[in-house]
Amino acid sequence: MFSTDMLKGSGDPQVWIDAWPAISERTASGPLGVELMSIGEDEVVLEFEITDASRQPMGLLHGGVSALVAESAASLHSAFLADLTAQAPVGIDLNATHISSARAGRVRVVGRVVRRASTHVFHQVDVIHLETQRLLCTARVTNYLKPL
């Protein structure tokens, strides 16, 4: 069985990408089919298809799903940047603004570090409809690096 202990001390993006399916299947990202496309020092990129699992009753991408993937991207990236032997990233603030809507297609989630401090990581996360390149949602997420 997969354990996040396997990632401790690994700054290798490929290790994280390979581990993502096992990680996500035990999280809210799993049922949405969220894929980790890339991760590095500066940014993280996730993608998923809009399906019934991610739509609200009017057939649009649910705003809560946009917020969920924004926080997931920032938290995952904070974990990648942290020393997981000493710290655990914990989301403490999320502000999401919904700009546009989409009913179908593929969505890209791009998280970038705005500021990295010793105890906090601040991210700007954009949720983009790939087919139209429209910005669907923009979010700011703060993770506290909780000492273990």
DSSP file (Angstrom, degrees, kcal/mol; ACC not computed):
  #  RESIDUE AA STRUCTURE BP1 BP2  ACC     N-H-->O    O-->H-N    N-H-->O    O-->H-N    TCO  KAPPA ALPHA  PHI   PSI    X-CA   Y-CA   Z-CA
    1    1 A M              0   0    0      0, 0.0     2,-0.1     0, 0.0    21,-0.0   0.000 360.0 360.0 360.0 142.6    0.0    0.0    0.0
    2    2 A F        -     0   0    0     20,-0.1     2,-0.4     2,-0.0    17,-0.0  -0.408 360.0-170.9 -69.8 142.7    1.2    3.5   -0.8
    3    3 A S    >   -     0   0    0     -2,-0.1     3,-2.1     1,-0.1     4,-0.2  -0.998  31.3-133.1-133.4 139.2    2.3    5.7    2.0
    4    4 A T  G >> S+     0   0    0     -2,-0.4     3,-1.7     1,-0.3     4,-0.6   0.690 101.9  79.9 -64.2 -14.8    3.2    9.4    1.9
    5    5 A D  G >4 S+     0   0    0      1,-0.3     3,-0.9     2,-0.2    -1,-0.3   0.803  80.3  68.1 -58.0 -27.7    6.3    8.5    3.8
    6    6 A M  G <4 S+     0   0    0     -3,-2.1    -1,-0.3     1,-0.2    -2,-0.2   0.754  98.3  50.4 -63.7 -23.3    7.6    7.4    0.4
    7    7 A L  G X4 S+     0   0    0     -3,-1.7     3,-2.6    -4,-0.2    -1,-0.2   0.623  79.3 118.9 -90.8 -14.2    7.7   11.0   -0.7
    8    8 A K  T << S+     0   0    0     -3,-0.9     3,-0.1    -4,-0.6    75,-0.1  -0.309  87.8   6.7 -58.8 126.4    9.6   12.4    2.3
    9    9 A G  T 3  S+     0   0    0     73,-0.2     2,-0.7     1,-0.2    -1,-0.3   0.471  98.3 126.4  82.1   1.5   12.9   13.9    1.2
   10   10 A S    <   +     0   0    0     -3,-2.6    -1,-0.2     1,-0.1     6,-0.0  -0.837  24.8 166.3-100.8 113.3   12.1   13.5   -2.5
   11   11 A G        +     0   0    0     -2,-0.7    -1,-0.1    -3,-0.1    30,-0.1   0.176  43.0 119.2-100.1  14.1   12.3   16.6   -4.6
   12   12 A D    >>  -     0   0    0      1,-0.2     4,-1.4    28,-0.0     3,-0.7  -0.725  56.0-153.5 -84.6 113.1   12.2   14.6   -7.7
   13   13 A P  H 3> S+     0   0    0      0, 0.0     4,-2.5     0, 0.0     5,-0.2   0.851  92.7  57.5 -54.8 -37.2    9.1   15.6   -9.7
   14   14 A Q  H 3> S+     0   0    0      1,-0.2     4,-2.7     2,-0.2     5,-0.2   0.861 101.7  55.3 -65.9 -34.3    8.9   12.2  -11.5
   15   15 A V  H <> S+     0   0    0     -3,-0.7     4,-1.7     2,-0.2    -1,-0.2   0.920 111.2  45.2 -61.2 -43.3    8.6   10.5   -8.1
   16   16 A W  H  X S+     0   0    0     -4,-1.4     4,-1.4     2,-0.2    -2,-0.2   0.911 112.9  49.6 -67.4 -43.4    5.6   12.7   -7.2
   17   17 A I  H  < S+     0   0    0     -4,-2.5     3,-0.3     1,-0.2    -2,-0.2   0.919 112.9  47.4 -62.3 -43.2    4.0   12.3  -10.7
   18   18 A D  H  < S+     0   0    0     -4,-2.7     4,-0.3     1,-0.2    -1,-0.2   0.846 114.5  46.9 -66.3 -33.3    4.3    8.5  -10.4
   19   19 A A  H >X S+     0   0    0     -4,-1.7     4,-1.9    -5,-0.2     3,-0.6   0.690  89.6  88.2 -81.1 -18.8    2.9    8.5   -6.9
   20   20 A W  H 3X S+     0   0    0     -4,-1.4     4,-3.4    -3,-0.3     5,-0.3   0.860  80.8  55.5 -54.3 -46.0    0.0   10.7   -7.7
   21   21 A P  H 3> S+     0   0    0      0, 0.0     4,-1.5     0, 0.0    -1,-0.2   0.908 112.0  44.4 -56.3 -40.5   -2.5    8.0   -8.8
   22   22 A A  H <4 S+     0   0    0     -3,-0.6     4,-0.4    -4,-0.3    -2,-0.2   0.860 116.9  46.5 -70.8 -34.9   -2.1    6.2   -5.4
   23   23 A I  H >< S+     0   0    0     -4,-1.9     3,-1.4     1,-0.2    -1,-0.2   0.959 113.2  47.3 -68.9 -50.9   -2.3    9.5   -3.5
   24   24 A S  H >< S+     0   0    0     -4,-3.4     3,-2.1     1,-0.3     6,-1.2   0.781  97.1  69.5 -67.9 -28.0   -5.3   10.8   -5.3
   25   25 A E  T 3< S+     0   0    0     -4,-1.5    -1,-0.3    -5,-0.3    -2,-0.1   0.742 102.3  47.8 -63.8 -19.3   -7.4    7.7   -5.1
   26   26 A R  T <  S+     0   0    0     -3,-1.4    -1,-0.3    -4,-0.4     2,-0.2   0.197 110.4  63.5-102.3  14.7   -7.7    8.3   -1.3
   27   27 A T  S X  S-     0   0    0     -3,-2.1     3,-1.0     1,-0.0    -3,-0.0  -0.728  98.1 -93.7-130.1 177.3   -8.6   11.9   -1.6
   28   28 A A  T 3  S+     0   0    0      1,-0.2     4,-0.5    -2,-0.2    -4,-0.1   0.706 119.0  65.8 -65.3 -19.9  -11.4   14.1   -3.0
   29   29 A S  T 3>>S+     0   0    0      1,-0.2     5,-1.8     2,-0.1     4,-0.6   0.780  86.4  72.2 -72.2 -27.0   -9.4   14.4   -6.2
   30   30 A G  T X45S+     0   0    0     -6,-1.2     3,-1.7    -3,-1.0    -1,-0.2   0.935  95.4  45.8 -57.4 -55.4   -9.8   10.7   -7.0
   31   31 A P  T 345S+     0   0    0      0, 0.0    -1,-0.2     0, 0.0    -2,-0.1   0.735 111.4  55.7 -63.4 -20.1  -13.5   10.7   -8.1
   32   32 A L  T 345S-     0   0    0     -4,-0.5    17,-0.4    -3,-0.4    -2,-0.2   0.570 108.4-125.2 -86.5  -9.3  -12.9   13.8  -10.2
   33   33 A G  T <<5 -     0   0    0     -3,-1.7     2,-0.3    -4,-0.6    16,-0.2   0.826  40.7-179.6  70.6  31.6  -10.1   12.1  -12.2
   34   34 A V      < -     0   0    0     -5,-1.8     2,-0.4    14,-0.1    14,-0.2  -0.495   9.4-158.0 -70.1 129.1   -7.6   14.9  -11.4
   35   35 A E  E     -A   47   0A   0     12,-3.3    12,-2.1    -2,-0.3     2,-0.8  -0.882  16.0-131.5-110.7 139.8   -4.2   14.2  -13.0
   36   36 A L  E     +A   46   0A   0     -2,-0.4    10,-0.2    10,-0.2     3,-0.1  -0.824  28.5 174.3 -88.2 112.9   -0.8   15.6  -11.9
   37   37 A M  E     -     0   0A   0      8,-2.5     2,-0.3    -2,-0.8     9,-0.2   0.866  61.3 -14.0 -89.1 -41.2    0.7   16.9  -15.1
   38   38 A S  E     -A   45   0A   0      7,-1.5     7,-2.8     2,-0.0    -1,-0.3  -0.987  52.8-173.4-160.1 154.9    3.9   18.6  -13.7
   39   39 A I  E     +A   44   0A   0     -2,-0.3     2,-0.3     5,-0.2     5,-0.2  -0.972  20.6 140.5-152.3 138.7    5.4   19.8  -10.5
   40   40 A G        -     0   0    0      3,-1.9    41,-0.1    -2,-0.3    40,-0.1  -0.878  64.4 -67.8-159.7-171.2    8.5   21.7   -9.8
   41   41 A E  S    S+     0   0    0     -2,-0.3    72,-0.1     1,-0.2     3,-0.1   0.841 127.4  33.7 -60.0 -35.6   10.0   24.5   -7.7
   42   42 A D  S    S+     0   0    0      1,-0.2    71,-1.3    70,-0.1     2,-0.3   0.767 122.3   2.3 -97.8 -28.5    7.9   27.3   -9.3
   43   43 A E  E     - B   0 112A   0     69,-0.2    -3,-1.9     2,-0.0     2,-0.4  -0.983  47.0-142.5-157.2 164.7    4.5   25.7  -10.1
   44   44 A V  E     -AB  39 111A   0     67,-2.0    67,-2.6    -2,-0.3     2,-0.4  -0.979  16.1-159.2-128.6 143.6    2.2   22.7  -10.2
   45   45 A V  E     +AB  38 110A   0     -7,-2.8    -8,-2.5    -2,-0.4    -7,-1.5  -0.988  11.5 176.3-129.4 124.4   -0.2   21.8  -13.0
   46   46 A L  E     -AB  36 109A   0     63,-2.5    63,-3.1    -2,-0.4     2,-0.3  -0.852   6.8-168.5-116.4 156.3   -3.2   19.5  -12.6
   47   47 A E  E     +AB  35 108A   0    -12,-2.1   -12,-3.3    -2,-0.3     2,-0.3  -0.992  10.0 165.2-143.4 152.7   -5.8   18.6  -15.2
   48   48 A F  E     - B   0 107A   0     59,-1.9    59,-3.2    -2,-0.3     2,-0.3  -0.979  33.5-111.1-158.6 159.8   -9.2   17.0  -15.3
   49   49 A E  E     - B   0 106A   0    -17,-0.4     2,-0.6    -2,-0.3    57,-0.2  -0.723  34.2-115.2 -90.7 141.7  -12.3   16.5  -17.5
   50   50 A I        +     0   0    0     55,-3.1    55,-0.5    -2,-0.3     2,-0.2  -0.702  52.9 157.6 -75.0 120.5  -15.6   18.1  -16.7
   51   51 A T    >   -     0   0    0     -2,-0.6     3,-1.6    53,-0.1     4,-0.5  -0.730  61.1 -83.8-131.4 179.9  -18.0   15.2  -16.0
   52   52 A D  G >  S+     0   0    0      1,-0.3     3,-0.9    -2,-0.2     7,-0.1   0.832 125.9  63.8 -57.3 -31.3  -21.2   14.8  -14.1
   53   53 A A  G 3  S+     0   0    0      1,-0.2    -1,-0.3   -22,-0.1   -21,-0.1   0.736 109.6  38.5 -65.5 -21.6  -19.1   14.3  -10.9
   54   54 A S  G <  S+     0   0    0     -3,-1.6     8,-3.0   -22,-0.1     2,-0.3   0.340  99.5  95.1-111.6   6.1  -17.8   17.9  -11.3
   55   55 A R  B <   -F   61   0B   0     -3,-0.9     6,-0.2    -4,-0.5    48,-0.1  -0.678  63.2-136.9 -99.1 152.0  -21.0   19.6  -12.4
   56   56 A Q    >   -     0   0    0      4,-2.8     3,-2.6    -2,-0.3     4,-0.1  -0.481  46.5 -84.7 -91.8 174.1  -23.7   21.5  -10.4
   57   57 A P  T 3  S+     0   0    0      0, 0.0    -2,-0.0     0, 0.0    -1,-0.0   0.732 127.5  59.3 -57.4 -25.1  -27.4   20.9  -11.1
   58   58 A M  T 3  S-     0   0    0      2,-0.1     3,-0.1     1,-0.0    -3,-0.0   0.428 120.2-106.6 -83.9   3.1  -27.5   23.5  -14.0
   59   59 A G  S <  S+     0   0    0     -3,-2.6     2,-0.2     1,-0.3     3,-0.0   0.504  80.1 123.4  90.0   4.2  -24.8   21.5  -15.9
   60   60 A L  S    S-     0   0    0     -4,-0.1    -4,-2.8     1,-0.1    -1,-0.3  -0.590  77.2 -82.9 -96.1 159.1  -21.9   23.9  -15.2
   61   61 A L  B     -F   55   0B   0     41,-2.6    -6,-0.3    -6,-0.2     2,-0.2  -0.440  57.5-112.9 -56.0 125.9  -18.6   23.2  -13.5
   62   62 A H    >>  -     0   0    0     -8,-3.0     4,-1.7    -2,-0.2     3,-0.6  -0.430  12.5-138.7 -68.3 132.7  -19.4   23.4   -9.8
   63   63 A G  H 3> S+     0   0    0      1,-0.2     4,-2.2     2,-0.2     5,-0.2   0.834 104.3  58.8 -61.0 -33.0  -17.7   26.3   -8.1
   64   64 A G  H 3> S+     0   0    0      1,-0.2     4,-2.4     2,-0.2    -1,-0.2   0.833 102.8  52.9 -65.5 -31.8  -16.9   24.1   -5.1
   65   65 A V  H <> S+     0   0    0     -3,-0.6     4,-2.8     2,-0.2     5,-0.3   0.904 107.1  51.7 -69.0 -41.3  -14.9   21.8   -7.4
   66   66 A S  H  X S+     0   0    0     -4,-1.7     4,-1.9     1,-0.2    -2,-0.2   0.923 112.6  45.9 -59.5 -43.0  -12.9   24.8   -8.7
   67   67 A A  H  X S+     0   0    0     -4,-2.2     4,-2.6     2,-0.2     5,-0.2   0.905 111.8  52.6 -65.3 -41.4  -12.1   25.7   -5.1
   68   68 A L  H  X S+     0   0    0     -4,-2.4     4,-2.5     1,-0.2    -2,-0.2   0.930 111.8  43.8 -61.2 -47.1  -11.3   22.0   -4.2
   69   69 A V  H  X S+     0   0    0     -4,-2.8     4,-2.4     2,-0.2    -1,-0.2   0.833 111.9  54.6 -71.4 -29.9   -8.8   21.6   -7.1
   70   70 A A  H  X S+     0   0    0     -4,-1.9     4,-2.2    -5,-0.3    -2,-0.2   0.949 112.8  41.7 -64.9 -48.0   -7.3   25.0   -6.3
   71   71 A E  H  X S+     0   0    0     -4,-2.6     4,-2.7     1,-0.2     5,-0.2   0.888 113.8  53.7 -66.8 -37.3   -6.7   24.0   -2.7
   72   72 A S  H  X S+     0   0    0     -4,-2.5     4,-2.7    -5,-0.2     5,-0.2   0.923 109.4  48.0 -61.5 -44.1   -5.5   20.6   -3.8
   73   73 A A  H  X S+     0   0    0     -4,-2.4     4,-2.5     2,-0.2    -2,-0.2   0.937 114.8  44.8 -61.9 -47.5   -2.9   22.1   -6.2
   74   74 A A  H  X S+     0   0    0     -4,-2.2     4,-2.4     2,-0.2    -2,-0.2   0.897 115.3  47.4 -66.0 -40.4   -1.6   24.5   -3.6
   75   75 A S  H  X S+     0   0    0     -4,-2.7     4,-2.2     2,-0.2    -2,-0.2   0.914 112.7  48.6 -67.9 -42.6   -1.5   21.9   -0.8
   76   76 A L  H  X S+     0   0    0     -4,-2.7     4,-2.2    -5,-0.2    -2,-0.2   0.929 113.6  47.2 -61.2 -45.1    0.2   19.3   -3.1
   77   77 A H  H  X S+     0   0    0     -4,-2.5     4,-2.0    -5,-0.2    -2,-0.2   0.887 109.7  53.1 -66.2 -38.1    2.8   21.9   -4.2
   78   78 A S  H  X S+     0   0    0     -4,-2.4     4,-1.6     1,-0.2    -1,-0.2   0.899 108.9  50.2 -62.2 -39.4    3.4   23.0   -0.6
   79   79 A A  H  < S+     0   0    0     -4,-2.2     5,-0.2     1,-0.2    -2,-0.2   0.902 108.6  52.5 -63.7 -41.0    4.1   19.4    0.3
   80   80 A F  H  < S+     0   0    0     -4,-2.2    -1,-0.2     1,-0.2    -2,-0.2   0.882 114.6  42.2 -60.7 -39.1    6.5   19.1   -2.6
   81   81 A L  H  < S+     0   0    0     -4,-2.0    -1,-0.2    -5,-0.1    -2,-0.2   0.720 104.1  83.0 -81.3 -22.3    8.4   22.2   -1.4
   82   82 A A  S  < S-     0   0    0     -4,-1.6     2,-1.1    -5,-0.2   -73,-0.2  -0.307  85.8-113.2 -83.6 163.4    8.3   21.3    2.3
   83   83 A D    >>  -     0   0    0      1,-0.1     4,-2.4   -75,-0.1     3,-2.3  -0.836  31.6-165.8 -89.6  96.4   10.6   19.0    4.4
   84   84 A L  T 34 S+     0   0    0     -2,-1.1    -1,-0.1     1,-0.3   -76,-0.1   0.568  82.1  66.6 -68.9  -7.7    7.9   16.3    5.1
   85   85 A T  T 34 S+     0   0    0      1,-0.1    -1,-0.3    -3,-0.0     3,-0.1   0.669 120.5  19.3 -80.0 -16.2   10.1   14.8    7.8
   86   86 A A  T <4 S+     0   0    0     -3,-2.3    62,-2.4     1,-0.2     2,-0.3   0.577 125.7  40.2-125.1 -19.1    9.6   18.0    9.8
   87   87 A Q  E  <  -C  147   0A   0     -4,-2.4    -1,-0.2    60,-0.3    58,-0.1  -0.957  51.1-159.9-138.6 151.0    6.5   19.8    8.4
   88   88 A A  E     -C  146   0A   0     58,-2.2    58,-2.2    -2,-0.3     2,-0.2  -0.987  27.6-127.0-129.0 122.0    3.1   19.0    7.2
   89   89 A P  E     -C  145   0A   0      0, 0.0     2,-0.4     0, 0.0    56,-0.2  -0.489  27.3-174.1 -70.7 134.4    1.3   21.6    5.0
   90   90 A V  E     -C  144   0A   0     54,-2.5    54,-3.1    -2,-0.2     2,-0.2  -0.990  25.3-124.4-131.2 121.3   -2.2   22.5    6.2
   91   91 A G  E     +C  143   0A   0     -2,-0.4    52,-0.3    52,-0.2     3,-0.1  -0.474  36.4 164.6 -65.9 128.0   -4.5   24.8    4.2
   92   92 A I  E     +     0   0A   0     50,-2.9     2,-0.3     1,-0.3    51,-0.2   0.517  60.8  30.4-121.9 -11.7   -5.6   27.7    6.4
   93   93 A D  E     +C  142   0A   0     49,-1.4    49,-2.3   -22,-0.0     2,-0.4  -0.973  53.8 174.8-152.5 136.0   -7.0   30.2    3.9
   94   94 A L  E     +C  141   0A   0     -2,-0.3     2,-0.4    47,-0.2    47,-0.2  -0.977   0.9 176.4-141.4 125.3   -8.8   29.9    0.5
   95   95 A N  E     -C  140   0A   0     45,-2.2    45,-2.3    -2,-0.4     2,-0.4  -0.970  11.3-178.3-129.4 115.8  -10.3   32.7   -1.5
   96   96 A A  E     -C  139   0A   0     -2,-0.4     2,-0.5    43,-0.2    43,-0.2  -0.951  11.9-165.5-120.6 133.9  -11.8   31.8   -4.8
   97   97 A T  E     -C  138   0A   0     41,-2.9    41,-2.2    -2,-0.4     2,-0.6  -0.975  15.7-143.1-117.4 122.0  -13.4   34.1   -7.4
   98   98 A H  E     +C  137   0A   0     -2,-0.5    39,-0.3    39,-0.2     3,-0.1  -0.756  24.9 170.8 -88.6 121.3  -15.4   32.5  -10.2
   99   99 A I        -     0   0    0     37,-2.4     2,-0.3    -2,-0.6    38,-0.2   0.822  59.9  -3.4 -99.6 -41.3  -14.8   34.4  -13.4
  100  100 A S        -     0   0    0     36,-1.4     2,-0.3    34,-0.1    -1,-0.2  -0.864  65.9-123.0-147.6 174.6  -16.5   32.3  -16.1
  101  101 A S        -     0   0    0     -2,-0.3     2,-0.3    -3,-0.1   -39,-0.1  -0.851  14.3-169.1-127.5 163.1  -18.3   29.0  -16.6
  102  102 A A        -     0   0    0     -2,-0.3   -41,-2.6   -41,-0.1     3,-0.1  -0.990  13.5-166.3-148.9 147.4  -17.9   25.8  -18.6
  103  103 A R  S    S+     0   0    0     -2,-0.3     2,-0.3     1,-0.3    -1,-0.1   0.706  75.1   2.4-103.3 -28.4  -20.2   22.8  -19.2
  104  104 A A  S    S+     0   0    0      2,-0.1    -1,-0.3   -43,-0.0     2,-0.2  -0.939  86.0  64.9-152.2 168.1  -17.7   20.4  -20.8
  105  105 A G  S    S-     0   0    0    -55,-0.5   -55,-3.1    -2,-0.3     2,-0.4  -0.609  78.5 -43.4 111.7-169.8  -14.1   20.0  -21.8
  106  106 A R  E     -B   49   0A   0    -57,-0.2    24,-2.6    -2,-0.2    25,-0.5  -0.795  45.4-153.4-105.2 143.0  -10.8   19.8  -20.0
  107  107 A V  E     -BD  48 129A   0    -59,-3.2   -59,-1.9    -2,-0.4     2,-0.4  -0.945   1.0-157.0-119.0 135.1   -9.7   22.0  -17.2
  108  108 A R  E     -BD  47 128A   0     20,-3.0    20,-3.3    -2,-0.4     2,-0.5  -0.931   3.9-159.9-110.6 136.0   -6.1   23.0  -16.3
  109  109 A V  E     -BD  46 127A   0    -63,-3.1   -63,-2.5    -2,-0.4     2,-0.6  -0.972   8.9-171.9-117.7 117.7   -5.2   24.1  -12.8
  110  110 A V  E     -BD  45 126A   0     16,-2.7    16,-2.5    -2,-0.5     2,-0.5  -0.945   0.8-170.8-118.3 117.0   -2.0   26.0  -12.4
  111  111 A G  E     -BD  44 125A   0    -67,-2.6   -67,-2.0    -2,-0.6     2,-0.4  -0.913   5.2-178.0-109.2 130.6   -0.6   26.9   -9.0
  112  112 A R  E     -BD  43 124A   0     12,-2.7    12,-2.6    -2,-0.5     2,-0.3  -0.974  30.6-111.9-128.3 140.8    2.3   29.3   -8.6
  113  113 A V  E     + D   0 123A   0    -71,-1.3    10,-0.3    -2,-0.4     3,-0.1  -0.534  27.5 179.1 -71.1 128.4    4.1   30.4   -5.4
  114  114 A V  E    S-     0   0A   0      8,-3.5     2,-0.3     1,-0.4     9,-0.2   0.804  75.2  -4.2 -91.3 -42.2    3.5   34.0   -4.6
  115  115 A R  E     - D   0 122A   0      7,-1.4     7,-3.1     2,-0.0     2,-0.5  -0.974  59.0-160.7-154.5 138.4    5.6   33.9   -1.4
  116  116 A R  E     + D   0 121A   0     -2,-0.3     5,-0.2     5,-0.2     2,-0.2  -0.979  19.9 170.3-123.3 118.6    7.4   31.2    0.5
  117  117 A A        -     0   0    0      3,-3.1    -2,-0.0    -2,-0.5     0, 0.0  -0.593  49.9 -93.7-117.0-179.8    8.3   31.8    4.1
  118  118 A S  S    S+     0   0    0     -2,-0.2     3,-0.1     1,-0.2    -1,-0.0   0.810 122.8  19.8 -68.1 -28.6    9.6   29.5    6.8
  119  119 A T  S    S+     0   0    0      1,-0.1    26,-3.2    25,-0.1     2,-0.3   0.487 124.4  44.6-119.4  -5.9    6.1   28.7    8.1
  120  120 A H  E     - E   0 144A   0     24,-0.3    -3,-3.1   -31,-0.1     2,-0.4  -0.982  53.0-158.8-141.0 150.1    3.7   29.5    5.3
  121  121 A V  E     -DE 116 143A   0     22,-2.3    22,-2.6    -2,-0.3     2,-0.5  -0.998  13.6-158.7-127.7 128.4    3.4   29.1    1.5
  122  122 A F  E     -DE 115 142A   0     -7,-3.1    -8,-3.5    -2,-0.4    -7,-1.4  -0.920  13.4-171.2-110.1 127.1    1.1   31.5   -0.4
  123  123 A H  E     -DE 113 141A   0     18,-3.0    18,-2.0    -2,-0.5     2,-0.5  -0.887  22.2-151.5-120.1 148.3   -0.2   30.4   -3.8
  124  124 A Q  E     -DE 112 140A   0    -12,-2.6   -12,-2.7    -2,-0.3     2,-0.5  -0.984  25.2-168.8-107.7 126.4   -2.0   32.0   -6.7
  125  125 A V  E     -DE 111 139A   0     14,-3.1    14,-2.9    -2,-0.5     2,-0.4  -0.977   7.9-164.0-125.3 127.1   -4.0   29.3   -8.5
  126  126 A D  E     -DE 110 138A   0    -16,-2.5   -16,-2.7    -2,-0.5     2,-0.6  -0.919   7.6-154.9-110.5 134.5   -5.8   29.7  -11.9
  127  127 A V  E     -DE 109 137A   0     10,-3.1     9,-3.0    -2,-0.4    10,-1.6  -0.947  23.2-173.6-108.5 115.8   -8.4   27.3  -13.2
  128  128 A I  E     -DE 108 135A   0    -20,-3.3   -20,-3.0    -2,-0.6     2,-0.7  -0.919  28.3-131.3-122.5 133.9   -8.5   27.5  -17.0
  129  129 A H  E  >> -DE 107 134A   0      5,-2.7     4,-2.2    -2,-0.4     5,-0.6  -0.750  22.6-153.9 -79.7 116.5  -10.8   25.9  -19.6
  130  130 A L  T  45S+     0   0    0    -24,-2.6    -1,-0.2    -2,-0.7   -23,-0.1   0.883  85.9  54.3 -65.0 -40.9   -8.3   24.4  -22.0
  131  131 A E  T  45S+     0   0    0    -25,-0.5    -1,-0.2     1,-0.2   -24,-0.1   0.854 126.3  21.5 -65.0 -34.0  -10.5   24.4  -25.1
  132  132 A T  T  45S-     0   0    0     -3,-0.3    -1,-0.2     2,-0.1    -2,-0.2   0.541  94.5-131.4-108.3 -10.6  -11.3   28.1  -24.9
  133  133 A Q  T  <5 +     0   0    0     -4,-2.2     2,-0.2     1,-0.2    -3,-0.2   0.672  54.3 154.0  61.7  19.4   -8.4   29.3  -22.7
  134  134 A R  E   < - E   0 129A   0     -5,-0.6    -5,-2.7     1,-0.1     2,-0.7  -0.566  50.4-120.8 -77.5 139.8  -10.9   31.1  -20.6
  135  135 A L  E     + E   0 128A   0     -2,-0.2    -7,-0.2    -7,-0.2     3,-0.1  -0.728  32.5 178.2 -77.2 117.7  -10.1   31.8  -16.9
  136  136 A L  E     -     0   0A   0     -9,-3.0   -37,-2.4    -2,-0.7   -36,-1.4   0.834  63.4  -3.5 -89.5 -37.7  -12.8   30.0  -15.0
  137  137 A C  E     -CE  98 127A   0    -10,-1.6   -10,-3.1   -39,-0.3     2,-0.4  -0.992  54.0-158.1-155.2 145.9  -11.6   30.7  -11.5
  138  138 A T  E     -CE  97 126A   0    -41,-2.2   -41,-2.9    -2,-0.3     2,-0.3  -0.995  21.1-178.6-127.5 139.9   -8.7   32.4   -9.7
  139  139 A A  E     -CE  96 125A   0    -14,-2.9   -14,-3.1    -2,-0.4     2,-0.5  -0.962  24.3-147.2-139.0 151.9   -7.8   31.6   -6.1
  140  140 A R  E     -CE  95 124A   0    -45,-2.3   -45,-2.2    -2,-0.3     2,-0.4  -0.984  23.8-174.2-115.4 131.6   -5.4   32.5   -3.4
  141  141 A V  E     -CE  94 123A   0    -18,-2.0   -18,-3.0    -2,-0.5     2,-0.5  -0.988  10.5-161.3-130.9 134.4   -4.4   29.7   -1.0
  142  142 A T  E     -CE  93 122A   0    -49,-2.3   -50,-2.9    -2,-0.4   -49,-1.4  -0.966   6.1-166.6-116.0 129.2   -2.3   29.8    2.1
  143  143 A N  E     -CE  91 121A   0    -22,-2.6   -22,-2.3    -2,-0.5     2,-0.5  -0.956  11.8-145.2-113.9 132.4   -0.8   26.7    3.6
  144  144 A Y  E     -CE  90 120A   0    -54,-3.1   -54,-2.5    -2,-0.5     2,-1.3  -0.814  15.1-135.8 -90.2 132.3    0.7   26.6    7.1
  145  145 A L  E     -C   89   0A   0    -26,-3.2   -25,-0.0    -2,-0.5   -54,-0.0  -0.719  27.3-155.8 -90.7  89.7    3.8   24.4    7.4
  146  146 A K  E     -C   88   0A   0    -58,-2.2   -58,-2.2    -2,-1.3     2,-0.1  -0.473  15.2-119.2 -72.6 126.8    2.8   22.7   10.7
  147  147 A P  E      C   87   0A   0      0, 0.0   -60,-0.3     0, 0.0    -1,-0.1  -0.395 360.0 360.0 -64.3 141.9    5.8   21.3   12.6
  148  148 A L              0   0    0    -62,-2.4   -61,-0.1    -2,-0.1    -2,-0.1   0.425 360.0 360.0 -90.5 360.0    5.6   17.5   13.2
